[in-house]
Structure formats: structure tokens, C-alpha cells
Amino acid sequence: MISNLLNQDKLHDLASRLQDARHIVITCHVSPDGDALGSSLGLMHVLKRMGKNVHVVTPDNPPRQLQFLPGIKSLVVATRSPEVARSHFERADLVFCLDFNAMKRLDEMACMLESSRAVRILVDHHLGLEIDADIVFSHPESSSTSALVFRMLYQLGWLDKMTLQSAECIYTGMMTDTGNFSYNSNDPDLYEIVAELVRLGVDKDRLYTLVFNTSSESRLRLCSYALYDKMRIIPEINCALIALSLDELKRFNYRKGDTESLVNVPLSIPEVSFSVFMRQDEPEYVKVSTRSKGTFSVSRLCETYFGGGGHRNAAGGEFHGSLDEAVEYFMSHVGDYPAFNEE
């Protein structure tokens, strides 16, 4: 039995507003990952089955390893079609904000949401809520936003409106945001949800293969290079650090998503408690991803030093400057690491 985590009064309010909504937009954060896309597309399929006019608008392109997701070809990508994206926000009378908790997570698309007069529904699982919405479902204790979307449909009594397409999207979001249920995944309800999705026809083995066991040659070579030549172990703090420059990414024909899950690999070393991956996306911008084991809070690490956050064992942030400066900045603060152990 899945517990009723979401506030029932808010759900009734949501159902009432949905009944009157004619044009719906679903949006998510920049560089959309499996959870952002899974929750957005999963909800889209349900709303379309209810006869709603709905569009998923993303700030930029999805990664290539998620191109199998049902409905992904219908995405409106703001960087590719800015006027189309803007028109959807202008027409919308209801907007779902999924898997982000601050306007800055929308990058240049933030102005489109801010200028929209639509009713705003937020569903998110990140710490530190920084965005206003008419109805808010913010649950950092949840492993993923996809799980929250499933709970929303479950508590509204709308599971009969879920298609296999919707179930596949939501399962993919749950699977990717937990590293195939290897972290942030001790909630028994999580496996009740998985059981419901499998009953709907989800082939979890197939989805695992598509996400984790399908790769291009260039991606394999890039990840192998990163681990062999670029991984640095810092034994005094039980840390692994990988930093890849723009030139290195270009050398291996990098495409968005090629380094997904790379940050998790060093955690297989027993002596490594937390892993840091830095990817230089622009000459003066570095994306920071972190993972940890046990009680070490990479969320606090990212909040303190990289303007980000997330969950105790999985978080991210950013650094404005060169890659060398980002590495030097991190190394100059590694002596503070005991402060991030929650024991």
C-alpha cells in the first residue's frame, strides 16, 4: 500500500484547476536528465489521454541516451525554437514546473515563465525552495520528481489514465535519479510504485539496458580516458576528482549526456567516500557533479562552494571561471571536508 504523501487539499485544488485548463505547459530544468524528462513526459501522456492540449517545453536539448523515451520527439526546445516556446507560455493557463526549485535552473527560459500569467504548479524533490507557485508539492525526502508525479496520479485516482508510455517515462525517471535504485532508494513505497509500473507493462530490464548498457564508441572512449588518465584520488579525504576540459570533450566528439553517471564510477573504490566530476561546458563555465556514500553530504558541499545543492548523496553545482581555477578552488577547500560529514 502506497502512503498518501501529498497534501490531499492541494490535490483537490489541482484537480479543480486542471478541469478548467485549456492550454497546459510542462517544463523542467536546463540540461534535462532522466528524472526531468521522465516526469514531464510521463505527465504529458496522462494529460493528453484526458483530452488536454499540453506541450512539454525544455530549456535546451535532451541527452541522446534518452531519445528512446516515448513522446520525446514532441518536445519544444527553447534554444532551438524560442518563438514557439514563448508562444506556448503566453497561451498557457496552467504550467507544471517539474524537477527544479529556482528560476535560475531554467537558464534563458526563465523570463518566459516569469512573464506567464498561468497558474503555476510546482512538483519537486530538491532542497531549498526558491520559486513561487500557486500549488507546491515540494518533498526533498522523495528520491525523484517522477515518483512524486506517480504519487500525484495515484492519490488523485488517475492510475487508470496511465498508459504504458507514461509508465515507461516515470520508471526511467525513478531509475536514473537513484542510479538504478542504488542510492536515495530506501523508501519501501518506491518499490510499491515500481510494482505498479511493472503491472502496467514496464519492461524494467529493457529500460535498464537502454539507459545504462547502451553507448556509442566515442562515449566509451571518453569515459575510459576520463577514468584512466584524468581520475585523481585524494586519499587524505577519501575523494576522487575527474575534470574534463573543452578540448578533451571535443577530442572525443562529446555530445550531451555522454558523461552521465561517470561521477558514480569512482564510488566503486572502497576507499572513496565522495566523487567530484567537473566538466568545462564553456571557457568560463564549469558544471560540477558530485556523489557520495554513507553520511557525507555532497549537497552541503555543493551549496557551500558551487551555488548548487541536491540530496545528501547526489548533488550538483557550477563554477564561473576556467577549469583550472575550478580545480584549484576545490583543492583549496578540501581541508574543510569534515564539516560535510553528517555523523
C-alpha positions, -999 to 999 in steps of 0.1 A, spaced: 0 0 0 15 33 -11 12 60 16 -5 93 8 25 117 10 10 146 -9 -14 170 7 -50 160 -3 -64 195 -1 -38 207 -26 -46 178 -48 -83 187 -49 -73 223 -58 -51 209 -86 -78 187 -99 -102 216 -100 -78 239 -118 -69 211 -143 -106 207 -151 -108 243 -163 -74 244 -180 -73 246 -218 -36 251 -226 -11 234 -204 27 237 -205 50 213 -186 86 225 -181 118 213 -164 153 224 -157 182 232 -181 202 201 -193 172 179 -186 181 145 -171 161 113 -168 140 125 -139 132 158 -155 122 142 -188 106 112 -173 83 131 -150 75 157 -177 67 132 -205 50 108 -181 26 135 -170 21 147 -206 9 113 -217 -17 112 -189 -30 148 -196 -32 141 -233 -53 110 -226 -76 133 -206 -81 153 -237 -59 183 -227 -39 204 -250 -4 200 -235 32 208 -245 65 199 -229 89 228 -232 125 224 -222 153 250 -219 177 230 -241 182 197 -258 178 163 -241 208 139 -240 210 113 -267 208 83 -245 172 93 -236 160 96 -271 141 63 -267 116 79 -242 80 78 -256 70 113 -268 104 129 -267 102 139 -304 73 162 -294 95 183 -271 96 221 -278 133 231 -271 136 268 -262 171 271 -276 161 256 -309 126 272 -313 125 302 -289 94 319 -305 74 286 -304 84 281 -267 74 317 -259 40 314 -276 32 283 -256 40 301 -223 19 331 -234 -11 309 -243 -9 287 -212 -34 290 -184 -16 263 -164 21 255 -161 36 225 -144 72 232 -131 88 198 -126 122 189 -110 135 224 -103 132 247 -73 146 281 -86 142 302 -117 179 301 -124 175 264 -132 157 274 -164 186 295 -177 174 318 -205 139 304 -205 132 318 -170 119 351 -185 92 331 -204 79 315 -172 82 347 -152 61 367 -177 34 339 -180 1 346 -163 -7 309 -160 -15 291 -128 18 276 -116 21 241 -102 54 230 -87 64 194 -82 100 189 -70 123 170 -47 152 193 -42 162 211 -10 159 249 -8 127 260 -25 133 294 -42 103 297 -65 67 309 -61 38 288 -73 1 286 -67 3 250 -56 35 235 -43 44 198 -38 80 201 -25 93 168 -10 131 166 -6 126 132 11 115 118 -22 141 101 -44 128 117 -76 102 140 -91 90 111 -112 80 93 -81 61 124 -69 43 126 -102 32 90 -98 21 97 -63 1 126 -76 -17 105 -101 -22 77 -76 -37 99 -49 -60 116 -75 -73 81 -85 -59 86 -121 -38 54 -125 -64 42 -150 -54 71 -172 -18 60 -173 -6 44 -205 24 21 -209 42 51 -225 36 72 -193 47 43 -171 80 38 -190 88 75 -187 81 76 -150 101 44 -143 130 58 -163 130 89 -142 129 70 -110 157 46 -122 181 73 -134 177 95 -103 186 67 -80 214 51 -101 192 21 -107 180 22 -71 215 22 -56 212 55 -36 184 76 -21 162 45 -25 154 30 9 118 41 9 96 10 8 70 29 -12 95 32 -40 92 -5 -47 54 -4 -44 55 22 -72 78 0 -92 54 -29 -88 25 -8 -101 45 3 -131 56 -33 -139 19 -43 -137 12 -16 -163 37 -34 -186 70 -18 -180 99 -40 -190 125 -28 -165 153 -49 -179 148 -33 -213 149 2 -199 180 -6 -178 197 -18 -209 187 13 -229 199 37 -202 229 20 -187 241 -6 -212 238 12 -245 266 35 -256 284 50 -286 320 42 -294 330 79 -287 313 79 -253 330 47 -243 364 61 -253 357 94 -235 347 77 -202 377 53 -204 400 82 -210 385 101 -180 390 72 -157 424 61 -169 441 95 -175 420 120 -156 408 104 -123 427 118 -93 424 101 -59 429 123 -29 435 97 -2 436 122 28 399 130 23 388 98 5 379 117 -26 380 111 -63 382 140 -87 377 140 -125 380 172 -145 375 173 -183 383 204 -204 365 216 -235 394 205 -257 392 170 -242 355 168 -248 359 179 -284 386 153 -289 361 126 -282 332 142 -301 313 148 -269 275 151 -271 252 160 -242 247 130 -219 280 113 -228 293 118 -192 261 109 -175 268 86 -145 306 90 -149 307 106 -115 293 74 -99 321 51 -111 348 61 -86 325 52 -57 331 16 -65 366 21 -49 361 11 -12 384 39 0 365 67 -19 337 83 1 328 110 -24 333 117 -60 335 150 -78 333 155 -116 340 188 -133 330 194 -170 340 225 -187 310 235 -208 322 269 -218 356 287 -215 345 304 -182 318 279 -170 323 246 -153 295 221 -144 301 203 -111 285 169 -103 291 151 -70 281 117 -55 289 102 -21 285 71 1 272 70 37 268 102 57 289 125 36 267 154 24 277 164 -11 245 186 -10 261 208 16 294 207 -3 277 220 -34 256 246 -16 287 259 2 311 261 -27 293 258 -60 260 276 -57 240 244 -60 226 216 -40 205 184 -42 205 154 -19 229 141 6 244 115 -17 238 132 -51 241 169 -58 254 194 -84 265 230 -88 286 253 -111 317 274 -111 322 306 -131 358 306 -143 382 283 -160 386 246 -154 420 251 -138 405 277 -115 376 254 -105 400 226 -96 423 250 -77 393 264 -58 381 229 -49 416 218 -38 420 249 -16 389 240 4 392 202 6 406 206 41 371 216 52 356 182 43 349 170 79 322 197 81 302 178 55 301 145 73 267 143 90 276 117 116 
